[in-house]
Amino acid sequence: MLPENWTTLGEVDRGRPIAEVCRQCGVAEATVYCWRAKYRDMDRAQLRKLKRLEVENRRLKRIVAQQAMDIDALKDLLGKEW
């Protein structure tokens, strides 16, 4: 699954004016320039890999956050006098 910015950048690369593409897609011109800077040299396979890694990174960050909350709760529980 490719993000919408891939097709937007394709239209810009084919010569459509950036302002027209931005109006059609509902994004700011600055966003398109950021996308161009980030994705310009990537082919579709690299972009798919990047998106998979981003999804995995979000999942791992959630796991680490949950573990940190669990550790904090256990410290509170074990720190109390019974």
N, C-alpha and C positions, 0 to 999 in steps of 0.2 A: 504494500500500500504506500503510494507516494503522496507527499503532502501537496496541498493546493498550490504552494509557492513554486513547485516544479513546473506546472503548466503556465503559471503567470510569468515565470522567467523565460520559458520557451517562447511565449508570445512577444516578450520584449526583445529577445534575441532574434526573432524573425522580422523585426523592424517596426512593430507597432509602437506608437508613442507611449511613453511610460504613463503620462497623465491619463490617457484613454484606458489603458489596462487597469490602472489603479481605480478609476471610477467604476469600471465594470466589476472588479473583484471586491470593491469596498475596503481597500487598504490605502494607507498613506504612501506617498512617494518615498519617504524616508525608509519605510518598511521594505520596499522593493530594493532599495539600494543596500540595505543590510542583508537581505536574502542573497543579492548578487555577490556581496563580499564573502558570505559564508559558503555558498553552494556553487560558485562559478566554475571551479575546476573539477567538480565531482560528476561522475557518470551515474547512471541509475543504480548500478550494483553497489557503488560506494554509498550512495544516499540511502539505500535500503539498509545497509549494514549500520550506518550512523543512526538511523531511526530505531533499529533493534537495540543498539547499545544504549540509546537514550531511555528507552522503555525499561531495559534491565537496570540501568542506573537509578531510575526513579523507584523501582521495586526494592532495590537493595537499600536505598536511603530510608524507605519506610520501615524496613526490617530493623535497621540500626536504630532508628528513632524509637521503635517499639521496645527494643531491648534496653535502651537507655532508660525509658520510663519504667520498665520492669525492675531494673537494677535499683533505681531510685526508690521505688516502692518497697523493695526488699530491705534496703538500708534503713528506711523509716521504721519498718516493722521490727527488724532485728535490733535497732538502736533503742527501743523502748524497754523500760524495766518491767518485768512481769512480776 
